[in-house]
Amino acid sequence: MKHNKQKTLRLAGCMLLMGIMTLALVSQNVQAGLPGLQKKAPASFADLADAVKHSVVNISTTQVVKGTPLQPFVGPNAPFGQFFGDDFFKHFFGNMSKGAMKTHALGSGFVISEDGLILTNNHVVEKASEIKVKLDNGKEYDAKVIGRDPKTDLALIQVKPGNDFPEPFYMGDSDAIRVGDWVMAVGNPFGLGQTVTTGIISAKGRIIGAGPYDDFLQTDAAINPGNSGGPLFNMKGKVIGINTAIIAQGQNIGFTIPINLAKELLPQLKAGKIVRGWLGVMIQDITPELAKSFGLKEAKGVLISDVTKNSPAEKAGLKHGDIVIRFNGKEAKDSHMLSRLVAATQ
């Protein structure tokens, strides 16, 4: 009986020792982490938020909409005219006597030059008859559109800056940003000025059907109506994207135009006219079956399925059945990428 008791005590002691050793190993692994992953998340985003908020602006627009759907209800023979009268509709909807009404919208933007240039989304200022820009100090400026590009949803507007106009932002390198990197969005969601949200880059190169040159960064930093045109920052305070789209039925799924695309188009936006390169070819992606038939090791590149007569492609000697693997020194992995590379050529 005594022997069994000692044996039980020795077994319990061994189990306790194994448990202590296991905890020590777990603790060591937690402290060591995975190789190369020693960076910690910032303790606070307050310093970054304070440094960048002054150059983010609120953009409010006024648009005159003709042929308003309320028009049938406000004329002299309107069915509800006897109950409400003209004053009611004028008070809530403005003067609609000529079949038009004023609508208002809110968005965001950010200062990119000392002479008052502001970058935003095209859909924020498109068709606007009046554009107002408001700074975080409460000062308001009239703005005019310098250049727009509906295909990338970018727009450049300008104000006449005052003495205390905020400094412009530095534009970063959106190609260098990695999935998992911390980012911060600043804007005016639902008209709530200077709202800061944080998250990470969830994906790159997203195609969401917004335009022919989709190449969005996806982020889980909260982006809502009113954030459109506002900047997305990396942790160094450099703009790496312009917030532009959300998925209405999704949560924490927002899309941002890479700042490198905006930098490429900026000279043309300043000139007020966007001119894109054109090859004059019909193209398609290389499928695994096509790659095998052409003797390619990988399904990369773009197949030319047709060449337009008298086009630059024909004059250069491109033919049906050619495969494009690079354009202007950059790899063309698929037809979408080639289209973007060609379009970026002035």
Short mmCIF file of the C-alpha atoms (twelve columns), coordinates in Angstrom:
data_MODEL
# 
_entry.id   MODEL 
# 
loop_
_atom_site.group_PDB 
_atom_site.id 
_atom_site.type_symbol 
_atom_site.label_atom_id 
_atom_site.label_alt_id 
_atom_site.label_comp_id 
_atom_site.label_asym_id 
_atom_site.label_seq_id 
_atom_site.Cartn_x 
_atom_site.Cartn_y 
_atom_site.Cartn_z 
_atom_site.pdbx_PDB_model_num 
ATOM 1   C CA . MET A 1   0.000   0.000  0.000   1 
ATOM 2   C CA . LYS A 2   2.853   2.337  0.908   1 
ATOM 3   C CA . HIS A 3   4.642   1.399  -2.331  1 
ATOM 4   C CA . ASN A 4   1.581   2.253  -4.411  1 
ATOM 5   C CA . LYS A 5   1.243   5.614  -2.639  1 
ATOM 6   C CA . GLN A 6   4.887   6.518  -3.379  1 
ATOM 7   C CA . LYS A 7   4.430   5.423  -6.996  1 
ATOM 8   C CA . THR A 8   1.341   7.639  -7.291  1 
ATOM 9   C CA . LEU A 9   3.214   10.610 -5.802  1 
ATOM 10  C CA . ARG A 10  6.134   10.100 -8.232  1 
ATOM 11  C CA . LEU A 11  3.666   9.916  -11.163 1 
ATOM 12  C CA . ALA A 12  1.936   13.096 -10.025 1 
ATOM 13  C CA . GLY A 13  5.298   14.811 -9.653  1 
ATOM 14  C CA . CYS A 14  6.320   13.808 -13.182 1 
ATOM 15  C CA . MET A 15  3.022   15.076 -14.589 1 
ATOM 16  C CA . LEU A 16  3.441   18.380 -12.744 1 
ATOM 17  C CA . LEU A 17  6.998   18.732 -14.053 1 
ATOM 18  C CA . MET A 18  5.825   18.004 -17.630 1 
ATOM 19  C CA . GLY A 19  3.105   20.589 -17.242 1 
ATOM 20  C CA . ILE A 20  5.576   23.225 -16.062 1 
ATOM 21  C CA . MET A 21  7.914   22.407 -18.971 1 
ATOM 22  C CA . THR A 22  5.007   22.645 -21.454 1 
ATOM 23  C CA . LEU A 23  3.970   26.036 -20.069 1 
ATOM 24  C CA . ALA A 24  7.561   27.227 -20.310 1 
ATOM 25  C CA . LEU A 25  7.781   26.128 -23.940 1 
ATOM 26  C CA . VAL A 26  4.461   27.793 -24.778 1 
ATOM 27  C CA . SER A 27  5.594   30.984 -23.036 1 
ATOM 28  C CA . GLN A 28  8.869   30.876 -24.954 1 
ATOM 29  C CA . ASN A 29  7.028   30.432 -28.270 1 
ATOM 30  C CA . VAL A 30  4.641   33.260 -27.478 1 
ATOM 31  C CA . GLN A 31  7.523   35.555 -26.688 1 
ATOM 32  C CA . ALA A 32  9.549   34.486 -29.699 1 
ATOM 33  C CA . GLY A 33  6.630   34.513 -32.154 1 
ATOM 34  C CA . LEU A 34  7.067   33.543 -35.777 1 
ATOM 35  C CA . PRO A 35  10.366  34.439 -37.440 1 
ATOM 36  C CA . GLY A 36  10.321  37.991 -38.805 1 
ATOM 37  C CA . LEU A 37  7.068   38.952 -37.064 1 
ATOM 38  C CA . GLN A 38  8.360   40.957 -34.139 1 
ATOM 39  C CA . LYS A 39  6.612   44.246 -35.022 1 
ATOM 40  C CA . LYS A 40  3.838   45.280 -32.657 1 
ATOM 41  C CA . ALA A 41  0.641   47.153 -33.429 1 
ATOM 42  C CA . PRO A 42  0.814   50.843 -32.468 1 
ATOM 43  C CA . ALA A 43  -0.278  51.536 -28.923 1 
ATOM 44  C CA . SER A 44  -2.354  54.478 -30.150 1 
ATOM 45  C CA . PHE A 45  -3.275  56.150 -33.431 1 
ATOM 46  C CA . ALA A 46  -3.754  59.525 -31.752 1 
ATOM 47  C CA . ASP A 47  -0.510  61.137 -32.940 1 
ATOM 48  C CA . LEU A 48  -1.149  60.096 -36.524 1 
ATOM 49  C CA . ALA A 49  -4.768  61.280 -36.413 1 
ATOM 50  C CA . ASP A 50  -3.713  64.643 -35.011 1 
ATOM 51  C CA . ALA A 51  -1.025  65.071 -37.674 1 
ATOM 52  C CA . VAL A 52  -3.240  64.396 -40.706 1 
ATOM 53  C CA . LYS A 53  -6.717  65.660 -39.817 1 
ATOM 54  C CA . HIS A 54  -6.122  69.325 -40.730 1 
ATOM 55  C CA . SER A 55  -5.648  68.679 -44.452 1 
ATOM 56  C CA . VAL A 56  -8.755  66.496 -44.838 1 
ATOM 57  C CA . VAL A 57  -11.690 68.583 -46.042 1 
ATOM 58  C CA . ASN A 58  -15.461 68.320 -46.081 1 
ATOM 59  C CA . ILE A 59  -16.985 68.769 -49.548 1 
ATOM 60  C CA . SER A 60  -20.638 69.759 -49.923 1 
ATOM 61  C CA . THR A 61  -22.237 70.110 -53.342 1 
ATOM 62  C CA . THR A 62  -25.454 71.500 -54.758 1 
ATOM 63  C CA . GLN A 63  -27.001 70.106 -57.905 1 
ATOM 64  C CA . VAL A 64  -30.043 71.335 -59.801 1 
ATOM 65  C CA . VAL A 65  -32.150 68.349 -60.827 1 
ATOM 66  C CA . LYS A 66  -34.622 68.931 -63.626 1 
ATOM 67  C CA . GLY A 67  -37.803 66.974 -64.074 1 
ATOM 68  C CA . THR A 68  -38.099 66.039 -60.403 1 
ATOM 69  C CA . PRO A 69  -40.429 63.113 -59.655 1 
ATOM 70  C CA . LEU A 70  -42.357 65.386 -57.261 1 
ATOM 71  C CA . GLN A 71  -43.328 67.721 -60.090 1 
ATOM 72  C CA . PRO A 72  -46.730 66.067 -60.768 1 
ATOM 73  C CA . PHE A 73  -47.744 66.803 -57.169 1 
ATOM 74  C CA . VAL A 74  -46.909 70.530 -56.984 1 
ATOM 75  C CA . GLY A 75  -48.556 72.171 -60.009 1 
ATOM 76  C CA . PRO A 76  -51.761 74.181 -59.979 1 
ATOM 77  C CA . ASN A 77  -53.735 71.010 -60.716 1 
ATOM 78  C CA . ALA A 78  -51.739 68.815 -58.346 1 
ATOM 79  C CA . PRO A 79  -53.831 66.207 -56.500 1 
ATOM 80  C CA . PHE A 80  -52.524 67.285 -53.060 1 
ATOM 81  C CA . GLY A 81  -52.212 70.996 -53.740 1 
ATOM 82  C CA . GLN A 82  -55.397 71.801 -51.853 1 
ATOM 83  C CA . PHE A 83  -54.029 70.156 -48.711 1 
ATOM 84  C CA . PHE A 84  -50.422 71.476 -48.657 1 
ATOM 85  C CA . GLY A 85  -50.090 74.391 -51.050 1 
ATOM 86  C CA . ASP A 86  -46.989 75.820 -52.740 1 
ATOM 87  C CA . ASP A 87  -45.445 77.123 -49.521 1 
ATOM 88  C CA . PHE A 88  -45.176 73.619 -48.079 1 
ATOM 89  C CA . PHE A 89  -43.211 72.252 -51.041 1 
ATOM 90  C CA . LYS A 90  -41.027 75.364 -51.316 1 
ATOM 91  C CA . HIS A 91  -40.123 75.118 -47.647 1 
ATOM 92  C CA . PHE A 92  -39.018 71.472 -47.805 1 
ATOM 93  C CA . PHE A 93  -37.948 71.031 -51.440 1 
ATOM 94  C CA . GLY A 94  -37.103 74.505 -52.760 1 
ATOM 95  C CA . ASN A 95  -38.565 76.268 -55.770 1 
ATOM 96  C CA . MET A 96  -39.861 73.640 -58.192 1 
ATOM 97  C CA . SER A 97  -42.057 75.902 -60.294 1 
ATOM 98  C CA . LYS A 98  -39.905 75.240 -63.376 1 
ATOM 99  C CA . GLY A 99  -39.718 71.495 -62.928 1 
ATOM 100 C CA . ALA A 100 -36.401 71.506 -61.088 1 
ATOM 101 C CA . MET A 101 -35.172 71.167 -57.529 1 
ATOM 102 C CA . LYS A 102 -31.867 71.540 -55.693 1 
ATOM 103 C CA . THR A 103 -30.273 68.498 -54.123 1 
ATOM 104 C CA . HIS A 104 -27.316 68.432 -51.756 1 
ATOM 105 C CA . ALA A 105 -24.588 65.853 -51.200 1 
ATOM 106 C CA . LEU A 106 -21.591 65.442 -48.932 1 
ATOM 107 C CA . GLY A 107 -18.172 63.940 -49.489 1 
ATOM 108 C CA . SER A 108 -14.537 64.253 -48.513 1 
ATOM 109 C CA . GLY A 109 -11.238 65.278 -50.074 1 
ATOM 110 C CA . PHE A 110 -7.677  66.152 -49.152 1 
ATOM 111 C CA . VAL A 111 -5.234  68.953 -49.937 1 
ATOM 112 C CA . ILE A 112 -2.393  68.030 -52.306 1 
ATOM 113 C CA . SER A 113 -0.788  71.432 -53.041 1 
ATOM 114 C CA . GLU A 114 -0.235  74.831 -51.461 1 
ATOM 115 C CA . ASP A 115 -2.158  76.541 -54.257 1 
ATOM 116 C CA . GLY A 116 -5.420  74.941 -53.149 1 
ATOM 117 C CA . LEU A 117 -5.639  71.756 -55.220 1 
ATOM 118 C CA . ILE A 118 -7.799  69.076 -53.629 1 
ATOM 119 C CA . LEU A 119 -8.175  65.461 -54.723 1 
ATOM 120 C CA . THR A 120 -11.542 63.718 -54.380 1 
ATOM 121 C CA . ASN A 121 -13.918 61.338 -56.180 1 
ATOM 122 C CA . ASN A 122 -15.591 62.198 -59.457 1 
ATOM 123 C CA . HIS A 123 -18.986 61.071 -58.143 1 
ATOM 124 C CA . VAL A 124 -18.703 63.596 -55.295 1 
ATOM 125 C CA . VAL A 125 -18.532 66.640 -57.620 1 
ATOM 126 C CA . GLU A 126 -20.032 65.350 -60.874 1 
ATOM 127 C CA . LYS A 127 -22.836 67.601 -62.206 1 
ATOM 128 C CA . ALA A 128 -22.503 69.897 -59.182 1 
ATOM 129 C CA . SER A 129 -23.570 73.492 -59.784 1 
ATOM 130 C CA . GLU A 130 -21.957 74.641 -56.546 1 
ATOM 131 C CA . ILE A 131 -19.060 73.153 -54.534 1 
ATOM 132 C CA . LYS A 132 -18.154 74.208 -50.991 1 
ATOM 133 C CA . VAL A 133 -15.024 73.065 -49.169 1 
ATOM 134 C CA . LYS A 134 -14.904 73.259 -45.385 1 
ATOM 135 C CA . LEU A 135 -11.736 72.866 -43.300 1 
ATOM 136 C CA . ASP A 136 -11.519 71.416 -39.803 1 
ATOM 137 C CA . ASN A 137 -11.108 74.981 -38.418 1 
ATOM 138 C CA . GLY A 138 -14.548 75.861 -39.782 1 
ATOM 139 C CA . LYS A 139 -13.393 78.029 -42.696 1 
ATOM 140 C CA . GLU A 140 -15.301 77.524 -45.929 1 
ATOM 141 C CA . TYR A 141 -14.196 78.086 -49.526 1 
ATOM 142 C CA . ASP A 142 -15.839 78.025 -52.935 1 
ATOM 143 C CA . ALA A 143 -14.288 75.425 -55.227 1 
ATOM 144 C CA . LYS A 144 -14.205 74.785 -58.951 1 
ATOM 145 C CA . VAL A 145 -13.557 71.577 -60.879 1 
ATOM 146 C CA . ILE A 146 -10.161 71.455 -62.617 1 
ATOM 147 C CA . GLY A 147 -10.382 67.953 -64.074 1 
ATOM 148 C CA . ARG A 148 -12.503 64.806 -63.819 1 
ATOM 149 C CA . ASP A 149 -12.147 61.186 -64.871 1 
ATOM 150 C CA . PRO A 150 -15.346 59.117 -64.540 1 
ATOM 151 C CA . LYS A 151 -13.577 55.900 -65.579 1 
ATOM 152 C CA . THR A 152 -11.368 55.938 -62.476 1 
ATOM 153 C CA . ASP A 153 -13.744 58.048 -60.335 1 
ATOM 154 C CA . LEU A 154 -11.096 60.702 -59.700 1 
ATOM 155 C CA . ALA A 155 -11.565 64.469 -59.653 1 
ATOM 156 C CA . LEU A 156 -9.364  67.480 -58.976 1 
ATOM 157 C CA . ILE A 157 -10.895 70.663 -57.580 1 
ATOM 158 C CA . GLN A 158 -9.318  73.933 -56.482 1 
ATOM 159 C CA . VAL A 159 -9.976  76.727 -54.001 1 
ATOM 160 C CA . LYS A 160 -8.258  80.064 -53.445 1 
ATOM 161 C CA . PRO A 161 -6.324  79.328 -50.254 1 
ATOM 162 C CA . GLY A 162 -6.206  81.733 -47.347 1 
ATOM 163 C CA . ASN A 163 -3.263  82.549 -45.105 1 
ATOM 164 C CA . ASP A 164 -3.836  79.618 -42.749 1 
ATOM 165 C CA . PHE A 165 -4.572  77.044 -45.444 1 
ATOM 166 C CA . PRO A 166 -3.383  73.558 -44.373 1 
ATOM 167 C CA . GLU A 167 -0.231  71.962 -45.709 1 
ATOM 168 C CA . PRO A 168 -0.558  69.373 -48.488 1 
ATOM 169 C CA . PHE A 169 -0.237  65.661 -47.855 1 
ATOM 170 C CA . TYR A 170 2.618   63.481 -48.972 1 
ATOM 171 C CA . MET A 171 1.562   60.776 -51.401 1 
ATOM 172 C CA . GLY A 172 2.935   57.349 -50.591 1 
ATOM 173 C CA . ASP A 173 3.500   54.234 -52.691 1 
ATOM 174 C CA . SER A 174 0.375   52.091 -52.915 1 
ATOM 175 C CA . ASP A 175 2.326   49.316 -54.670 1 
ATOM 176 C CA . ALA A 176 4.461   48.915 -51.553 1 
ATOM 177 C CA . ILE A 177 1.510   48.452 -49.194 1 
ATOM 178 C CA . ARG A 178 0.995   44.839 -48.104 1 
ATOM 179 C CA . VAL A 179 -2.062  42.830 -47.140 1 
ATOM 180 C CA . GLY A 180 -2.252  43.052 -43.351 1 
ATOM 181 C CA . ASP A 181 -0.656  46.511 -43.046 1 
ATOM 182 C CA . TRP A 182 -2.339  48.991 -40.708 1 
ATOM 183 C CA . VAL A 183 -4.197  51.870 -42.360 1 
ATOM 184 C CA . MET A 184 -6.275  54.850 -41.239 1 
ATOM 185 C CA . ALA A 185 -9.213  56.457 -43.050 1 
ATOM 186 C CA . VAL A 186 -10.274 60.050 -42.390 1 
ATOM 187 C CA . GLY A 187 -13.420 61.628 -43.759 1 
ATOM 188 C CA . ASN A 188 -16.968 62.823 -43.154 1 
ATOM 189 C CA . PRO A 189 -19.240 59.761 -42.992 1 
ATOM 190 C CA . PHE A 190 -22.916 60.732 -42.866 1 
ATOM 191 C CA . GLY A 191 -21.786 64.359 -42.516 1 
ATOM 192 C CA . LEU A 192 -19.923 63.675 -39.260 1 
ATOM 193 C CA . GLY A 193 -16.814 65.750 -39.936 1 
ATOM 194 C CA . GLN A 194 -13.268 64.580 -39.214 1 
ATOM 195 C CA . THR A 195 -14.114 60.977 -38.376 1 
ATOM 196 C CA . VAL A 196 -11.123 58.644 -38.001 1 
ATOM 197 C CA . THR A 197 -11.353 54.873 -38.514 1 
ATOM 198 C CA . THR A 198 -8.599  52.273 -38.578 1 
ATOM 199 C CA . GLY A 199 -8.093  48.791 -39.944 1 
ATOM 200 C CA . ILE A 200 -5.842  46.822 -42.236 1 
ATOM 201 C CA . ILE A 201 -5.424  46.236 -45.946 1 
ATOM 202 C CA . SER A 202 -7.617  43.199 -46.599 1 
ATOM 203 C CA . ALA A 203 -6.716  42.598 -50.254 1 
ATOM 204 C CA . LYS A 204 -5.153  44.222 -53.312 1 
ATOM 205 C CA . GLY A 205 -6.081  44.358 -56.983 1 
ATOM 206 C CA . ARG A 206 -9.825  44.022 -56.423 1 
ATOM 207 C CA . ILE A 207 -12.111 44.222 -59.469 1 
ATOM 208 C CA . ILE A 208 -15.652 45.206 -58.438 1 
ATOM 209 C CA . GLY A 209 -17.154 46.267 -61.757 1 
ATOM 210 C CA . ALA A 210 -16.986 49.984 -61.007 1 
ATOM 211 C CA . GLY A 211 -15.090 50.788 -64.211 1 
ATOM 212 C CA . PRO A 212 -12.798 49.410 -66.903 1 
ATOM 213 C CA . TYR A 213 -9.658  50.131 -64.873 1 
ATOM 214 C CA . ASP A 214 -10.601 48.655 -61.491 1 
ATOM 215 C CA . ASP A 215 -7.590  47.980 -59.280 1 
ATOM 216 C CA . PHE A 216 -8.881  48.665 -55.778 1 
ATOM 217 C CA . LEU A 217 -7.312  48.196 -52.388 1 
ATOM 218 C CA . GLN A 218 -9.754  46.514 -50.016 1 
ATOM 219 C CA . THR A 219 -9.770  47.566 -46.366 1 
ATOM 220 C CA . ASP A 220 -11.747 46.785 -43.236 1 
ATOM 221 C CA . ALA A 221 -11.306 50.351 -41.930 1 
ATOM 222 C CA . ALA A 222 -14.889 51.593 -41.677 1 
ATOM 223 C CA . ILE A 223 -15.895 53.544 -44.809 1 
ATOM 224 C CA . ASN A 224 -19.423 54.940 -45.118 1 
ATOM 225 C CA . PRO A 225 -21.387 57.400 -47.306 1 
ATOM 226 C CA . GLY A 226 -19.600 60.737 -46.947 1 
ATOM 227 C CA . ASN A 227 -16.153 59.107 -46.752 1 
ATOM 228 C CA . SER A 228 -15.950 59.165 -50.561 1 
ATOM 229 C CA . GLY A 229 -12.901 61.087 -51.738 1 
ATOM 230 C CA . GLY A 230 -11.206 61.000 -48.353 1 
ATOM 231 C CA . PRO A 231 -7.656  59.695 -47.860 1 
ATOM 232 C CA . LEU A 232 -6.440  56.343 -46.614 1 
ATOM 233 C CA . PHE A 233 -3.124  56.654 -44.755 1 
ATOM 234 C CA . ASN A 234 -0.332  54.277 -43.948 1 
ATOM 235 C CA . MET A 235 1.285   54.460 -40.529 1 
ATOM 236 C CA . LYS A 236 3.837   57.010 -41.753 1 
ATOM 237 C CA . GLY A 237 1.070   59.508 -42.495 1 
ATOM 238 C CA . LYS A 238 1.347   59.170 -46.273 1 
ATOM 239 C CA . VAL A 239 -1.732  58.821 -48.463 1 
ATOM 240 C CA . ILE A 240 -1.849  55.413 -50.113 1 
ATOM 241 C CA . GLY A 241 -5.430  55.542 -51.408 1 
ATOM 242 C CA . ILE A 242 -8.648  57.495 -52.011 1 
ATOM 243 C CA . ASN A 243 -11.722 55.947 -50.389 1 
ATOM 244 C CA . THR A 244 -14.392 55.464 -53.006 1 
ATOM 245 C CA . ALA A 245 -16.779 52.513 -52.647 1 
ATOM 246 C CA . ILE A 246 -18.506 50.222 -50.181 1 
ATOM 247 C CA . ILE A 247 -20.576 47.070 -50.346 1 
ATOM 248 C CA . ALA A 248 -23.940 48.123 -48.952 1 
ATOM 249 C CA . GLN A 249 -24.892 44.685 -47.630 1 
ATOM 250 C CA . GLY A 250 -21.443 44.001 -46.196 1 
ATOM 251 C CA . GLN A 251 -19.681 45.182 -43.060 1 
ATOM 252 C CA . ASN A 252 -16.082 46.399 -42.971 1 
ATOM 253 C CA . ILE A 253 -15.653 45.926 -46.725 1 
ATOM 254 C CA . GLY A 254 -14.474 49.161 -48.301 1 
ATOM 255 C CA . PHE A 255 -12.559 49.938 -51.471 1 
ATOM 256 C CA . THR A 256 -9.877  52.498 -52.131 1 
ATOM 257 C CA . ILE A 257 -8.329  53.819 -55.356 1 
ATOM 258 C CA . PRO A 258 -4.541  53.251 -55.153 1 
ATOM 259 C CA . ILE A 259 -2.723  56.585 -54.893 1 
ATOM 260 C CA . ASN A 260 -0.254  55.490 -57.600 1 
ATOM 261 C CA . LEU A 261 -3.110  55.533 -60.114 1 
ATOM 262 C CA . ALA A 262 -3.995  59.070 -59.032 1 
ATOM 263 C CA . LYS A 263 -0.357  60.161 -59.339 1 
ATOM 264 C CA . GLU A 264 -0.229  58.846 -62.904 1 
ATOM 265 C CA . LEU A 265 -3.359  60.796 -63.866 1 
ATOM 266 C CA . LEU A 266 -2.603  63.959 -61.892 1 
ATOM 267 C CA . PRO A 267 -0.812  65.845 -64.726 1 
ATOM 268 C CA . GLN A 268 -3.770  65.216 -67.015 1 
ATOM 269 C CA . LEU A 269 -6.295  66.128 -64.316 1 
ATOM 270 C CA . LYS A 270 -4.458  69.420 -63.864 1 
ATOM 271 C CA . ALA A 271 -4.692  69.990 -67.625 1 
ATOM 272 C CA . GLY A 272 -8.417  69.290 -67.497 1 
ATOM 273 C CA . LYS A 273 -8.353  66.508 -70.077 1 
ATOM 274 C CA . ILE A 274 -7.707  62.779 -69.821 1 
ATOM 275 C CA . VAL A 275 -6.141  61.117 -72.865 1 
ATOM 276 C CA . ARG A 276 -5.481  57.367 -72.742 1 
ATOM 277 C CA . GLY A 277 -3.233  55.160 -74.786 1 
ATOM 278 C CA . TRP A 278 -4.722  52.810 -77.389 1 
ATOM 279 C CA . LEU A 279 -3.287  49.760 -79.108 1 
ATOM 280 C CA . GLY A 280 -6.183  48.712 -81.308 1 
ATOM 281 C CA . VAL A 281 -6.372  45.026 -80.426 1 
ATOM 282 C CA . MET A 282 -8.882  42.517 -79.111 1 
ATOM 283 C CA . ILE A 283 -7.393  40.560 -76.233 1 
ATOM 284 C CA . GLN A 284 -8.155  37.633 -73.939 1 
ATOM 285 C CA . ASP A 285 -6.553  35.936 -70.962 1 
ATOM 286 C CA . ILE A 286 -4.280  32.933 -71.337 1 
ATOM 287 C CA . THR A 287 -6.103  29.902 -69.914 1 
ATOM 288 C CA . PRO A 288 -4.277  26.724 -68.856 1 
ATOM 289 C CA . GLU A 289 -5.524  25.090 -72.065 1 
ATOM 290 C CA . LEU A 290 -4.205  27.937 -74.237 1 
ATOM 291 C CA . ALA A 291 -0.913  27.938 -72.357 1 
ATOM 292 C CA . LYS A 292 -0.514  24.228 -73.104 1 
ATOM 293 C CA . SER A 293 -1.355  24.664 -76.790 1 
ATOM 294 C CA . PHE A 294 1.195   27.487 -77.125 1 
ATOM 295 C CA . GLY A 295 3.838   25.584 -75.204 1 
ATOM 296 C CA . LEU A 296 3.905   28.041 -72.287 1 
ATOM 297 C CA . LYS A 297 5.021   26.932 -68.836 1 
ATOM 298 C CA . GLU A 298 2.496   29.193 -67.053 1 
ATOM 299 C CA . ALA A 299 -0.928  30.610 -67.858 1 
ATOM 300 C CA . LYS A 300 0.357   34.195 -67.898 1 
ATOM 301 C CA . GLY A 301 0.232   36.854 -70.570 1 
ATOM 302 C CA . VAL A 302 -2.433  38.159 -72.940 1 
ATOM 303 C CA . LEU A 303 -3.458  36.640 -76.260 1 
ATOM 304 C CA . ILE A 304 -4.181  38.999 -79.164 1 
ATOM 305 C CA . SER A 305 -7.329  37.621 -80.795 1 
ATOM 306 C CA . ASP A 306 -7.721  40.382 -83.386 1 
ATOM 307 C CA . VAL A 307 -5.970  43.532 -84.617 1 
ATOM 308 C CA . THR A 308 -7.853  46.642 -85.742 1 
ATOM 309 C CA . LYS A 309 -7.018  47.860 -89.241 1 
ATOM 310 C CA . ASN A 310 -4.733  50.934 -89.395 1 
ATOM 311 C CA . SER A 311 -4.285  50.805 -85.603 1 
ATOM 312 C CA . PRO A 312 -0.993  51.433 -83.780 1 
ATOM 313 C CA . ALA A 313 -0.810  47.679 -83.142 1 
ATOM 314 C CA . GLU A 314 -1.067  46.856 -86.844 1 
ATOM 315 C CA . LYS A 315 1.526   49.474 -87.766 1 
ATOM 316 C CA . ALA A 316 3.869   48.034 -85.132 1 
ATOM 317 C CA . GLY A 317 3.518   44.538 -86.591 1 
ATOM 318 C CA . LEU A 318 1.369   42.849 -83.964 1 
ATOM 319 C CA . LYS A 319 -0.717  39.990 -85.333 1 
ATOM 320 C CA . HIS A 320 -3.530  37.652 -84.415 1 
ATOM 321 C CA . GLY A 321 -2.144  34.912 -82.175 1 
ATOM 322 C CA . ASP A 322 0.662   36.992 -80.650 1 
ATOM 323 C CA . ILE A 323 1.045   36.829 -76.868 1 
ATOM 324 C CA . VAL A 324 1.920   39.947 -74.886 1 
ATOM 325 C CA . ILE A 325 3.897   39.238 -71.713 1 
ATOM 326 C CA . ARG A 326 5.262   42.724 -70.946 1 
ATOM 327 C CA . PHE A 327 4.267   46.287 -71.776 1 
ATOM 328 C CA . ASN A 328 6.593   49.252 -71.334 1 
ATOM 329 C CA . GLY A 329 8.839   47.209 -69.062 1 
ATOM 330 C CA . LYS A 330 6.002   45.978 -66.801 1 
ATOM 331 C CA . GLU A 331 4.656   42.456 -66.648 1 
ATOM 332 C CA . ALA A 332 1.216   41.943 -68.235 1 
ATOM 333 C CA . LYS A 333 -0.189  38.990 -66.284 1 
ATOM 334 C CA . ASP A 334 -3.724  39.232 -67.689 1 
ATOM 335 C CA . SER A 335 -5.927  41.294 -69.989 1 
ATOM 336 C CA . HIS A 336 -7.145  43.574 -67.199 1 
ATOM 337 C CA . MET A 337 -3.601  44.502 -66.226 1 
ATOM 338 C CA . LEU A 338 -2.604  45.111 -69.849 1 
ATOM 339 C CA . SER A 339 -5.620  47.396 -70.325 1 
ATOM 340 C CA . ARG A 340 -4.568  49.449 -67.295 1 
ATOM 341 C CA . LEU A 341 -0.953  49.677 -68.459 1 
ATOM 342 C CA . VAL A 342 -1.966  50.820 -71.945 1 
ATOM 343 C CA . ALA A 343 -4.507  53.302 -70.576 1 
ATOM 344 C CA . ALA A 344 -1.859  54.835 -68.306 1 
ATOM 345 C CA . THR A 345 0.256   55.661 -71.364 1 
ATOM 346 C CA . GLN A 346 -0.325  59.218 -72.514 1 
# 
